[in-house]
Amino acid sequence: MTVGHVTARETARSAKAPQQAVNDPARRPDVLLRVRRAPGQEPSAWWFIGAFVAFSGAVTALLSFVPG
């Protein structure tokens, strides 16, 4: 084996090796508003779309009372 050359056997072995946890401060459990959910339990994107539409409608309705 030469330096800088990766064989197919090494690639297969590294693919099966467990990934080490990355020490990312944003992934700490005490980060504000982070909710850790089990895989497959993430909220649907439609909730965020609906919240955006509702908030935009509320802001538009409130701004209609502002004299122009």
PQR file of N, CA, C, O and H, with PARSE charges and radii, in Angstrom:
ATOM      1  N   MET A   1       0.846  -1.178   0.000 -0.4000 1.5000
ATOM      2  CA  MET A   1       0.000   0.000   0.000 -0.0000 2.0000
ATOM      3  C   MET A   1       0.891   1.242   0.000  0.5500 1.7000
ATOM      4  O   MET A   1       1.876   1.319   0.734 -0.5500 1.4000
ATOM      5  N   THR A   2       0.530   2.189  -0.823 -0.4000 1.5000
ATOM      6  CA  THR A   2       1.282   3.437  -0.891 -0.0000 2.0000
ATOM      7  C   THR A   2       0.518   4.530  -0.143  0.5500 1.7000
ATOM      8  O   THR A   2      -0.688   4.417   0.074 -0.5500 1.4000
ATOM      9  H   THR A   2      -0.270   2.126  -1.419  0.4000 1.0000
ATOM     10  N   VAL A   3       1.212   5.558   0.237 -0.4000 1.5000
ATOM     11  CA  VAL A   3       0.581   6.667   0.953 -0.0000 2.0000
ATOM     12  C   VAL A   3      -0.333   7.409  -0.019  0.5500 1.7000
ATOM     13  O   VAL A   3       0.055   7.707  -1.148 -0.5500 1.4000
ATOM     14  H   VAL A   3       2.192   5.649   0.060  0.4000 1.0000
ATOM     15  N   GLY A   4      -1.570   7.708   0.442 -0.4000 1.5000
ATOM     16  CA  GLY A   4      -2.510   8.438  -0.398 -0.0000 2.0000
ATOM     17  C   GLY A   4      -3.354   7.537  -1.279  0.5500 1.7000
ATOM     18  O   GLY A   4      -4.216   8.024  -2.011 -0.5500 1.4000
ATOM     19  H   GLY A   4      -1.886   7.465   1.359  0.4000 1.0000
ATOM     20  N   HIS A   5      -3.122   6.229  -1.222 -0.4000 1.5000
ATOM     21  CA  HIS A   5      -3.890   5.303  -2.033 -0.0000 2.0000
ATOM     22  C   HIS A   5      -4.773   4.467  -1.111  0.5500 1.7000
ATOM     23  O   HIS A   5      -4.284   3.895  -0.137 -0.5500 1.4000
ATOM     24  H   HIS A   5      -2.422   5.833  -0.628  0.4000 1.0000
ATOM     25  N   VAL A   6      -6.062   4.393  -1.407 -0.4000 1.5000
ATOM     26  CA  VAL A   6      -6.997   3.628  -0.589 -0.0000 2.0000
ATOM     27  C   VAL A   6      -7.497   2.454  -1.415  0.5500 1.7000
ATOM     28  O   VAL A   6      -8.009   2.634  -2.520 -0.5500 1.4000
ATOM     29  H   VAL A   6      -6.460   4.857  -2.198  0.4000 1.0000
ATOM     30  N   THR A   7      -7.347   1.263  -0.879 -0.4000 1.5000
ATOM     31  CA  THR A   7      -7.790   0.077  -1.593 -0.0000 2.0000
ATOM     32  C   THR A   7      -9.271  -0.164  -1.344  0.5500 1.7000
ATOM     33  O   THR A   7      -9.856   0.433  -0.440 -0.5500 1.4000
ATOM     34  H   THR A   7      -6.931   1.117   0.018  0.4000 1.0000
ATOM     35  N   ALA A   8      -9.877  -1.034  -2.139 -0.4000 1.5000
ATOM     36  CA  ALA A   8     -11.288  -1.362  -1.982 -0.0000 2.0000
ATOM     37  C   ALA A   8     -11.538  -2.031  -0.633  0.5500 1.7000
ATOM     38  O   ALA A   8     -12.585  -1.821  -0.021 -0.5500 1.4000
ATOM     39  H   ALA A   8      -9.402  -1.519  -2.873  0.4000 1.0000
ATOM     40  N   ARG A   9     -10.588  -2.829  -0.170 -0.4000 1.5000
ATOM     41  CA  ARG A   9     -10.745  -3.503   1.124 -0.0000 2.0000
ATOM     42  C   ARG A   9     -10.782  -2.468   2.259  0.5500 1.7000
ATOM     43  O   ARG A   9     -11.595  -2.590   3.175 -0.5500 1.4000
ATOM     44  H   ARG A   9      -9.737  -3.000  -0.667  0.4000 1.0000
ATOM     45  N   GLU A  10      -9.916  -1.460   2.206 -0.4000 1.5000
ATOM     46  CA  GLU A  10      -9.907  -0.425   3.233 -0.0000 2.0000
ATOM     47  C   GLU A  10     -11.177   0.408   3.194  0.5500 1.7000
ATOM     48  O   GLU A  10     -11.691   0.820   4.235 -0.5500 1.4000
ATOM     49  H   GLU A  10      -9.255  -1.361   1.462  0.4000 1.0000
ATOM     50  N   THR A  11     -11.684   0.655   1.987 -0.4000 1.5000
ATOM     51  CA  THR A  11     -12.915   1.418   1.855 -0.0000 2.0000
ATOM     52  C   THR A  11     -14.075   0.652   2.469  0.5500 1.7000
ATOM     53  O   THR A  11     -14.883   1.236   3.193 -0.5500 1.4000
ATOM     54  H   THR A  11     -11.267   0.320   1.142  0.4000 1.0000
ATOM     55  N   ALA A  12     -14.172  -0.635   2.197 -0.4000 1.5000
ATOM     56  CA  ALA A  12     -15.246  -1.450   2.755 -0.0000 2.0000
ATOM     57  C   ALA A  12     -15.118  -1.533   4.270  0.5500 1.7000
ATOM     58  O   ALA A  12     -16.125  -1.474   4.976 -0.5500 1.4000
ATOM     59  H   ALA A  12     -13.515  -1.108   1.609  0.4000 1.0000
ATOM     60  N   ARG A  13     -13.908  -1.668   4.774 -0.4000 1.5000
ATOM     61  CA  ARG A  13     -13.719  -1.763   6.212 -0.0000 2.0000
ATOM     62  C   ARG A  13     -14.073  -0.440   6.891  0.5500 1.7000
ATOM     63  O   ARG A  13     -14.684  -0.448   7.959 -0.5500 1.4000
ATOM     64  H   ARG A  13     -13.090  -1.716   4.200  0.4000 1.0000
ATOM     65  N   SER A  14     -13.704   0.694   6.293 -0.4000 1.5000
ATOM     66  CA  SER A  14     -14.014   1.984   6.910 -0.0000 2.0000
ATOM     67  C   SER A  14     -15.506   2.297   6.828  0.5500 1.7000
ATOM     68  O   SER A  14     -16.030   3.019   7.676 -0.5500 1.4000
ATOM     69  H   SER A  14     -13.208   0.700   5.425  0.4000 1.0000
ATOM     70  N   ALA A  15     -16.195   1.767   5.822 -0.4000 1.5000
ATOM     71  CA  ALA A  15     -17.629   2.001   5.708 -0.0000 2.0000
ATOM     72  C   ALA A  15     -18.382   1.278   6.809  0.5500 1.7000
ATOM     73  O   ALA A  15     -19.445   1.736   7.228 -0.5500 1.4000
ATOM     74  H   ALA A  15     -15.770   1.180   5.133  0.4000 1.0000
ATOM     75  N   LYS A  16     -17.856   0.159   7.286 -0.4000 1.5000
ATOM     76  CA  LYS A  16     -18.516  -0.611   8.337 -0.0000 2.0000
ATOM     77  C   LYS A  16     -18.128  -0.121   9.729  0.5500 1.7000
ATOM     78  O   LYS A  16     -18.788  -0.468  10.708 -0.5500 1.4000
ATOM     79  H   LYS A  16     -16.993  -0.213   6.946  0.4000 1.0000
ATOM     80  N   ALA A  17     -17.085   0.669   9.831 -0.4000 1.5000
ATOM     81  CA  ALA A  17     -16.628   1.149  11.125 -0.0000 2.0000
ATOM     82  C   ALA A  17     -17.639   2.148  11.684  0.5500 1.7000
ATOM     83  O   ALA A  17     -18.177   2.957  10.927 -0.5500 1.4000
ATOM     84  H   ALA A  17     -16.549   0.952   9.036  0.4000 1.0000
ATOM     85  N   PRO A  18     -17.910   2.112  12.989 -0.5600 1.5000
ATOM     86  CA  PRO A  18     -18.864   3.069  13.562  0.2800 2.0000
ATOM     87  C   PRO A  18     -18.303   4.484  13.496  0.5500 1.7000
ATOM     88  O   PRO A  18     -17.108   4.719  13.676 -0.5500 1.4000
ATOM     89  N   GLN A  19     -19.209   5.409  13.235 -0.4000 1.5000
ATOM     90  CA  GLN A  19     -18.815   6.805  13.143 -0.0000 2.0000
ATOM     91  C   GLN A  19     -18.623   7.372  14.539  0.5500 1.7000
ATOM     92  O   GLN A  19     -19.434   7.119  15.430 -0.5500 1.4000
ATOM     93  H   GLN A  19     -20.180   5.218  13.089  0.4000 1.0000
ATOM     94  N   GLN A  20     -17.572   8.127  14.733 -0.4000 1.5000
ATOM     95  CA  GLN A  20     -17.351   8.748  16.019 -0.0000 2.0000
ATOM     96  C   GLN A  20     -18.214  10.004  16.128  0.5500 1.7000
ATOM     97  O   GLN A  20     -18.455  10.707  15.146 -0.5500 1.4000
ATOM     98  H   GLN A  20     -16.914   8.334  14.009  0.4000 1.0000
ATOM     99  N   ALA A  21     -18.666  10.258  17.344 -0.4000 1.5000
ATOM    100  CA  ALA A  21     -19.504  11.428  17.572 -0.0000 2.0000
ATOM    101  C   ALA A  21     -18.688  12.695  17.368  0.5500 1.7000
ATOM    102  O   ALA A  21     -17.549  12.805  17.821 -0.5500 1.4000
ATOM    103  H   ALA A  21     -18.470   9.687  18.141  0.4000 1.0000
ATOM    104  N   VAL A  22     -19.294  13.638  16.682 -0.4000 1.5000
ATOM    105  CA  VAL A  22     -18.636  14.915  16.433 -0.0000 2.0000
ATOM    106  C   VAL A  22     -18.930  15.824  17.620  0.5500 1.7000
ATOM    107  O   VAL A  22     -20.076  15.916  18.060 -0.5500 1.4000
ATOM    108  H   VAL A  22     -20.220  13.549  16.314  0.4000 1.0000
ATOM    109  N   ASN A  23     -17.935  16.476  18.127 -0.4000 1.5000
ATOM    110  CA  ASN A  23     -18.098  17.360  19.266 -0.0000 2.0000
ATOM    111  C   ASN A  23     -18.546  18.732  18.769  0.5500 1.7000
ATOM    112  O   ASN A  23     -17.748  19.667  18.696 -0.5500 1.4000
ATOM    113  H   ASN A  23     -17.004  16.401  17.770  0.4000 1.0000
ATOM    114  N   ASP A  24     -19.812  18.842  18.433 -0.4000 1.5000
ATOM    115  CA  ASP A  24     -20.384  20.071  17.903 -0.0000 2.0000
ATOM    116  C   ASP A  24     -21.186  20.755  19.014  0.5500 1.7000
ATOM    117  O   ASP A  24     -22.128  20.158  19.534 -0.5500 1.4000
ATOM    118  H   ASP A  24     -20.460  18.083  18.493  0.4000 1.0000
ATOM    119  N   PRO A  25     -20.841  21.984  19.390 -0.5600 1.5000
ATOM    120  CA  PRO A  25     -21.571  22.644  20.479  0.2800 2.0000
ATOM    121  C   PRO A  25     -23.063  22.798  20.205  0.5500 1.7000
ATOM    122  O   PRO A  25     -23.857  22.839  21.145 -0.5500 1.4000
ATOM    123  N   ALA A  26     -23.457  22.883  18.943 -0.4000 1.5000
ATOM    124  CA  ALA A  26     -24.875  23.039  18.620 -0.0000 2.0000
ATOM    125  C   ALA A  26     -25.656  21.753  18.835  0.5500 1.7000
ATOM    126  O   ALA A  26     -26.886  21.784  18.840 -0.5500 1.4000
ATOM    127  H   ALA A  26     -22.812  22.850  18.180  0.4000 1.0000
ATOM    128  N   ARG A  27     -24.981  20.625  19.013 -0.4000 1.5000
ATOM    129  CA  ARG A  27     -25.672  19.346  19.207 -0.0000 2.0000
ATOM    130  C   ARG A  27     -25.780  18.978  20.682  0.5500 1.7000
ATOM    131  O   ARG A  27     -26.255  17.891  21.012 -0.5500 1.4000
ATOM    132  H   ARG A  27     -23.981  20.600  19.010  0.4000 1.0000
ATOM    133  N   ARG A  28     -25.339  19.879  21.586 -0.4000 1.5000
ATOM    134  CA  ARG A  28     -25.432  19.585  23.012 -0.0000 2.0000
ATOM    135  C   ARG A  28     -26.890  19.470  23.416  0.5500 1.7000
ATOM    136  O   ARG A  28     -27.737  20.145  22.831 -0.5500 1.4000
ATOM    137  H   ARG A  28     -24.952  20.762  21.318  0.4000 1.0000
ATOM    138  N   PRO A  29     -27.210  18.635  24.400 -0.5600 1.5000
ATOM    139  CA  PRO A  29     -28.606  18.471  24.808  0.2800 2.0000
ATOM    140  C   PRO A  29     -29.193  19.695  25.498  0.5500 1.7000
ATOM    141  O   PRO A  29     -30.415  19.803  25.608 -0.5500 1.4000
ATOM    142  N   ASP A  30     -28.358  20.621  25.967 -0.4000 1.5000
ATOM    143  CA  ASP A  30     -28.884  21.775  26.683 -0.0000 2.0000
ATOM    144  C   ASP A  30     -29.035  23.003  25.784  0.5500 1.7000
ATOM    145  O   ASP A  30     -29.244  24.106  26.290 -0.5500 1.4000
ATOM    146  H   ASP A  30     -27.366  20.533  25.879  0.4000 1.0000
ATOM    147  N   VAL A  31     -28.937  22.839  24.484 -0.4000 1.5000
ATOM    148  CA  VAL A  31     -29.108  23.969  23.574 -0.0000 2.0000
ATOM    149  C   VAL A  31     -30.583  24.377  23.575  0.5500 1.7000
ATOM    150  O   VAL A  31     -31.474  23.533  23.485 -0.5500 1.4000
ATOM    151  H   VAL A  31     -28.767  21.943  24.074  0.4000 1.0000
ATOM    152  N   LEU A  32     -30.820  25.682  23.678 -0.4000 1.5000
ATOM    153  CA  LEU A  32     -32.179  26.202  23.774 -0.0000 2.0000
ATOM    154  C   LEU A  32     -33.014  25.823  22.543  0.5500 1.7000
ATOM    155  O   LEU A  32     -32.556  25.966  21.409 -0.5500 1.4000
ATOM    156  H   LEU A  32     -30.096  26.368  23.751  0.4000 1.0000
ATOM    157  N   LEU A  33     -34.216  25.350  22.773 -0.4000 1.5000
ATOM    158  CA  LEU A  33     -35.222  25.015  21.758 -0.0000 2.0000
ATOM    159  C   LEU A  33     -34.884  23.790  20.917  0.5500 1.7000
ATOM    160  O   LEU A  33     -35.581  23.525  19.938 -0.5500 1.4000
ATOM    161  H   LEU A  33     -34.588  25.235  23.694  0.4000 1.0000
ATOM    162  N   ARG A  34     -33.854  23.041  21.254 -0.4000 1.5000
ATOM    163  CA  ARG A  34     -33.568  21.823  20.493 -0.0000 2.0000
ATOM    164  C   ARG A  34     -34.390  20.677  21.077  0.5500 1.7000
ATOM    165  O   ARG A  34     -34.349  20.414  22.278 -0.5500 1.4000
ATOM    166  H   ARG A  34     -33.288  23.257  22.049  0.4000 1.0000
ATOM    167  N   VAL A  35     -35.127  20.012  20.216 -0.4000 1.5000
ATOM    168  CA  VAL A  35     -35.917  18.870  20.631 -0.0000 2.0000
ATOM    169  C   VAL A  35     -35.348  17.653  19.934  0.5500 1.7000
ATOM    170  O   VAL A  35     -35.311  17.593  18.705 -0.5500 1.4000
ATOM    171  H   VAL A  35     -35.161  20.226  19.240  0.4000 1.0000
ATOM    172  N   ARG A  36     -34.910  16.693  20.711 -0.4000 1.5000
ATOM    173  CA  ARG A  36     -34.377  15.464  20.126 -0.0000 2.0000
ATOM    174  C   ARG A  36     -35.520  14.465  19.983  0.5500 1.7000
ATOM    175  O   ARG A  36     -36.166  14.088  20.961 -0.5500 1.4000
ATOM    176  H   ARG A  36     -34.940  16.742  21.709  0.4000 1.0000
ATOM    177  N   ARG A  37     -35.750  14.055  18.764 -0.4000 1.5000
ATOM    178  CA  ARG A  37     -36.812  13.098  18.491 -0.0000 2.0000
ATOM    179  C   ARG A  37     -36.211  11.825  17.923  0.5500 1.7000
ATOM    180  O   ARG A  37     -35.122  11.831  17.349 -0.5500 1.4000
ATOM    181  H   ARG A  37     -35.225  14.361  17.970  0.4000 1.0000
ATOM    182  N   ALA A  38     -36.939  10.742  18.096 -0.4000 1.5000
ATOM    183  CA  ALA A  38     -36.504   9.470  17.541 -0.0000 2.0000
ATOM    184  C   ALA A  38     -36.592   9.541  16.021  0.5500 1.7000
ATOM    185  O   ALA A  38     -37.402  10.297  15.486 -0.5500 1.4000
ATOM    186  H   ALA A  38     -37.824  10.738  18.562  0.4000 1.0000
ATOM    187  N   PRO A  39     -35.776   8.769  15.323 -0.5600 1.5000
ATOM    188  CA  PRO A  39     -35.857   8.762  13.854  0.2800 2.0000
ATOM    189  C   PRO A  39     -37.262   8.403  13.388  0.5500 1.7000
ATOM    190  O   PRO A  39     -37.878   7.468  13.899 -0.5500 1.4000
ATOM    191  N   GLY A  40     -37.754   9.145  12.428 -0.4000 1.5000
ATOM    192  CA  GLY A  40     -39.091   8.915  11.902 -0.0000 2.0000
ATOM    193  C   GLY A  40     -40.164   9.694  12.636  0.5500 1.7000
ATOM    194  O   GLY A  40     -41.329   9.634  12.242 -0.5500 1.4000
ATOM    195  H   GLY A  40     -37.254   9.905  12.013  0.4000 1.0000
ATOM    196  N   GLN A  41     -39.820  10.424  13.691 -0.4000 1.5000
ATOM    197  CA  GLN A  41     -40.795  11.186  14.473 -0.0000 2.0000
ATOM    198  C   GLN A  41     -40.701  12.683  14.225  0.5500 1.7000
ATOM    199  O   GLN A  41     -41.254  13.473  14.990 -0.5500 1.4000
ATOM    200  H   GLN A  41     -38.874  10.472  14.011  0.4000 1.0000
ATOM    201  N   GLU A  42     -40.010  13.078  13.173 -0.4000 1.5000
ATOM    202  CA  GLU A  42     -39.877  14.489  12.857 -0.0000 2.0000
ATOM    203  C   GLU A  42     -41.226  15.050  12.405  0.5500 1.7000
ATOM    204  O   GLU A  42     -42.026  14.324  11.814 -0.5500 1.4000
ATOM    205  H   GLU A  42     -39.561  12.436  12.551  0.4000 1.0000
ATOM    206  N   PRO A  43     -41.489  16.332  12.676 -0.5600 1.5000
ATOM    207  CA  PRO A  43     -42.757  16.924  12.246  0.2800 2.0000
ATOM    208  C   PRO A  43     -42.811  17.062  10.725  0.5500 1.7000
ATOM    209  O   PRO A  43     -41.786  17.193  10.056 -0.5500 1.4000
ATOM    210  N   SER A  44     -44.017  17.028  10.210 -0.4000 1.5000
ATOM    211  CA  SER A  44     -44.216  17.186   8.769 -0.0000 2.0000
ATOM    212  C   SER A  44     -43.878  18.614   8.353  0.5500 1.7000
ATOM    213  O   SER A  44     -44.072  19.556   9.121 -0.5500 1.4000
ATOM    214  H   SER A  44     -44.849  16.921  10.754  0.4000 1.0000
ATOM    215  N   ALA A  45     -43.375  18.765   7.137 -0.4000 1.5000
ATOM    216  CA  ALA A  45     -43.061  20.097   6.615 -0.0000 2.0000
ATOM    217  C   ALA A  45     -44.323  20.939   6.467  0.5500 1.7000
ATOM    218  O   ALA A  45     -44.239  22.167   6.457 -0.5500 1.4000
ATOM    219  H   ALA A  45     -43.218  18.000   6.513  0.4000 1.0000
ATOM    220  N   TRP A  46     -45.487  20.309   6.353 -0.4000 1.5000
ATOM    221  CA  TRP A  46     -46.736  21.052   6.190 -0.0000 2.0000
ATOM    222  C   TRP A  46     -47.073  21.870   7.429  0.5500 1.7000
ATOM    223  O   TRP A  46     -47.745  22.895   7.311 -0.5500 1.4000
ATOM    224  H   TRP A  46     -45.555  19.311   6.361  0.4000 1.0000
ATOM    225  N   TRP A  47     -46.629  21.452   8.618 -0.4000 1.5000
ATOM    226  CA  TRP A  47     -46.852  22.252   9.822 -0.0000 2.0000
ATOM    227  C   TRP A  47     -46.140  23.597   9.707  0.5500 1.7000
ATOM    228  O   TRP A  47     -46.695  24.629  10.084 -0.5500 1.4000
ATOM    229  H   TRP A  47     -46.083  20.620   8.714  0.4000 1.0000
ATOM    230  N   PHE A  48     -44.937  23.588   9.198 -0.4000 1.5000
ATOM    231  CA  PHE A  48     -44.171  24.826   9.051 -0.0000 2.0000
ATOM    232  C   PHE A  48     -44.766  25.705   7.962  0.5500 1.7000
ATOM    233  O   PHE A  48     -44.804  26.928   8.097 -0.5500 1.4000
ATOM    234  H   PHE A  48     -44.486  22.750   8.891  0.4000 1.0000
ATOM    235  N   ILE A  49     -45.228  25.089   6.890 -0.4000 1.5000
ATOM    236  CA  ILE A  49     -45.866  25.854   5.817 -0.0000 2.0000
ATOM    237  C   ILE A  49     -47.159  26.492   6.320  0.5500 1.7000
ATOM    238  O   ILE A  49     -47.426  27.661   6.043 -0.5500 1.4000
ATOM    239  H   ILE A  49     -45.198  24.095   6.780  0.4000 1.0000
ATOM    240  N   GLY A  50     -47.958  25.726   7.059 -0.4000 1.5000
ATOM    241  CA  GLY A  50     -49.202  26.251   7.623 -0.0000 2.0000
ATOM    242  C   GLY A  50     -48.953  27.360   8.619  0.5500 1.7000
ATOM    243  O   GLY A  50     -49.686  28.348   8.645 -0.5500 1.4000
ATOM    244  H   GLY A  50     -47.741  24.776   7.285  0.4000 1.0000
ATOM    245  N   ALA A  51     -47.929  27.209   9.439 -0.4000 1.5000
ATOM    246  CA  ALA A  51     -47.591  28.249  10.421 -0.0000 2.0000
ATOM    247  C   ALA A  51     -47.168  29.531   9.710  0.5500 1.7000
ATOM    248  O   ALA A  51     -47.529  30.626  10.141 -0.5500 1.4000
ATOM    249  H   ALA A  51     -47.334  26.406   9.418  0.4000 1.0000
ATOM    250  N   PHE A  52     -46.413  29.403   8.636 -0.4000 1.5000
ATOM    251  CA  PHE A  52     -45.991  30.577   7.871 -0.0000 2.0000
ATOM    252  C   PHE A  52     -47.198  31.286   7.268  0.5500 1.7000
ATOM    253  O   PHE A  52     -47.293  32.512   7.335 -0.5500 1.4000
ATOM    254  H   PHE A  52     -46.120  28.513   8.287  0.4000 1.0000
ATOM    255  N   VAL A  53     -48.118  30.529   6.682 -0.4000 1.5000
ATOM    256  CA  VAL A  53     -49.311  31.124   6.064 -0.0000 2.0000
ATOM    257  C   VAL A  53     -50.177  31.802   7.128  0.5500 1.7000
ATOM    258  O   VAL A  53     -50.668  32.910   6.914 -0.5500 1.4000
ATOM    259  H   VAL A  53     -48.042  29.534   6.628  0.4000 1.0000
ATOM    260  N   ALA A  54     -50.367  31.137   8.277 -0.4000 1.5000
ATOM    261  CA  ALA A  54     -51.186  31.715   9.346 -0.0000 2.0000
ATOM    262  C   ALA A  54     -50.548  32.982   9.904  0.5500 1.7000
ATOM    263  O   ALA A  54     -51.238  33.977  10.125 -0.5500 1.4000
ATOM    264  H   ALA A  54     -49.968  30.236   8.451  0.4000 1.0000
ATOM    265  N   PHE A  55     -49.243  32.954  10.131 -0.4000 1.5000
ATOM    266  CA  PHE A  55     -48.551  34.137  10.654 -0.0000 2.0000
ATOM    267  C   PHE A  55     -48.602  35.280   9.652  0.5500 1.7000
ATOM    268  O   PHE A  55     -48.827  36.429  10.033 -0.5500 1.4000
ATOM    269  H   PHE A  55     -48.682  32.146   9.952  0.4000 1.0000
ATOM    270  N   SER A  56     -48.396  34.979   8.381 -0.4000 1.5000
ATOM    271  CA  SER A  56     -48.455  36.024   7.354 -0.0000 2.0000
ATOM    272  C   SER A  56     -49.850  36.628   7.275  0.5500 1.7000
ATOM    273  O   SER A  56     -49.999  37.840   7.121 -0.5500 1.4000
ATOM    274  H   SER A  56     -48.213  34.046   8.071  0.4000 1.0000
ATOM    275  N   GLY A  57     -50.864  35.789   7.379 -0.4000 1.5000
ATOM    276  CA  GLY A  57     -52.240  36.288   7.361 -0.0000 2.0000
ATOM    277  C   GLY A  57     -52.538  37.164   8.559  0.5500 1.7000
ATOM    278  O   GLY A  57     -53.204  38.191   8.431 -0.5500 1.4000
ATOM    279  H   GLY A  57     -50.744  34.805   7.504  0.4000 1.0000
ATOM    280  N   ALA A  58     -52.043  36.763   9.734 -0.4000 1.5000
ATOM    281  CA  ALA A  58     -52.267  37.563  10.943 -0.0000 2.0000
ATOM    282  C   ALA A  58     -51.568  38.912  10.840  0.5500 1.7000
ATOM    283  O   ALA A  58     -52.146  39.932  11.217 -0.5500 1.4000
ATOM    284  H   ALA A  58     -51.502  35.929   9.838  0.4000 1.0000
ATOM    285  N   VAL A  59     -50.346  38.938  10.340 -0.4000 1.5000
ATOM    286  CA  VAL A  59     -49.622  40.201  10.185 -0.0000 2.0000
ATOM    287  C   VAL A  59     -50.327  41.093   9.176  0.5500 1.7000
ATOM    288  O   VAL A  59     -50.466  42.294   9.408 -0.5500 1.4000
ATOM    289  H   VAL A  59     -49.877  38.109  10.034  0.4000 1.0000
ATOM    290  N   THR A  60     -50.770  40.532   8.073 -0.4000 1.5000
ATOM    291  CA  THR A  60     -51.498  41.305   7.071 -0.0000 2.0000
ATOM    292  C   THR A  60     -52.793  41.879   7.638  0.5500 1.7000
ATOM    293  O   THR A  60     -53.128  43.036   7.388 -0.5500 1.4000
ATOM    294  H   THR A  60     -50.658  39.557   7.885  0.4000 1.0000
ATOM    295  N   ALA A  61     -53.523  41.058   8.408 -0.4000 1.5000
ATOM    296  CA  ALA A  61     -54.768  41.537   9.015 -0.0000 2.0000
ATOM    297  C   ALA A  61     -54.497  42.657  10.011  0.5500 1.7000
ATOM    298  O   ALA A  61     -55.233  43.643  10.044 -0.5500 1.4000
ATOM    299  H   ALA A  61     -53.251  40.118   8.612  0.4000 1.0000
ATOM    300  N   LEU A  62     -53.463  42.522  10.815 -0.4000 1.5000
ATOM    301  CA  LEU A  62     -53.142  43.570  11.786 -0.0000 2.0000
ATOM    302  C   LEU A  62     -52.672  44.852  11.102  0.5500 1.7000
ATOM    303  O   LEU A  62     -52.995  45.952  11.551 -0.5500 1.4000
ATOM    304  H   LEU A  62     -52.865  41.721  10.789  0.4000 1.0000
ATOM    305  N   LEU A  63     -51.914  44.710  10.023 -0.4000 1.5000
ATOM    306  CA  LEU A  63     -51.427  45.891   9.324 -0.0000 2.0000
ATOM    307  C   LEU A  63     -52.550  46.616   8.582  0.5500 1.7000
ATOM    308  O   LEU A  63     -52.405  47.789   8.238 -0.5500 1.4000
ATOM    309  H   LEU A  63     -51.653  43.816   9.659  0.4000 1.0000
ATOM    310  N   SER A  64     -53.658  45.933   8.335 -0.4000 1.5000
ATOM    311  CA  SER A  64     -54.782  46.606   7.660 -0.0000 2.0000
ATOM    312  C   SER A  64     -55.412  47.641   8.575  0.5500 1.7000
ATOM    313  O   SER A  64     -56.114  48.526   8.087 -0.5500 1.4000
ATOM    314  H   SER A  64     -53.775  44.980   8.614  0.4000 1.0000
ATOM    315  N   PHE A  65     -55.193  47.567   9.884 -0.4000 1.5000
ATOM    316  CA  PHE A  65     -55.723  48.555  10.813 -0.0000 2.0000
ATOM    317  C   PHE A  65     -54.841  49.789  10.937  0.5500 1.7000
ATOM    318  O   PHE A  65     -55.251  50.780  11.542 -0.5500 1.4000
ATOM    319  H   PHE A  65     -54.622  46.848  10.281  0.4000 1.0000
ATOM    320  N   VAL A  66     -53.653  49.746  10.382 -0.4000 1.5000
ATOM    321  CA  VAL A  66     -52.734  50.878  10.443 -0.0000 2.0000
ATOM    322  C   VAL A  66     -53.154  51.876   9.353  0.5500 1.7000
ATOM    323  O   VAL A  66     -53.233  51.519   8.177 -0.5500 1.4000
ATOM    324  H   VAL A  66     -53.320  48.941   9.891  0.4000 1.0000
ATOM    325  N   PRO A  67     -53.422  53.133   9.753 -0.5600 1.5000
ATOM    326  CA  PRO A  67     -53.817  54.110   8.722  0.2800 2.0000
ATOM    327  C   PRO A  67     -52.660  54.423   7.790  0.5500 1.7000
ATOM    328  O   PRO A  67     -51.513  54.524   8.223 -0.5500 1.4000
ATOM    329  N   GLY A  68     -52.958  54.572   6.544 -0.4000 1.5000
ATOM    330  CA  GLY A  68     -51.917  54.791   5.552 -0.0000 2.0000
ATOM    331  C   GLY A  68     -51.975  56.118   5.010  0.5500 1.7000
ATOM    332  O   GLY A  68     -51.163  56.472   4.155 -0.5500 1.4000
ATOM    333  H   GLY A  68     -53.891  54.490   6.192  0.4000 1.0000
TER
END
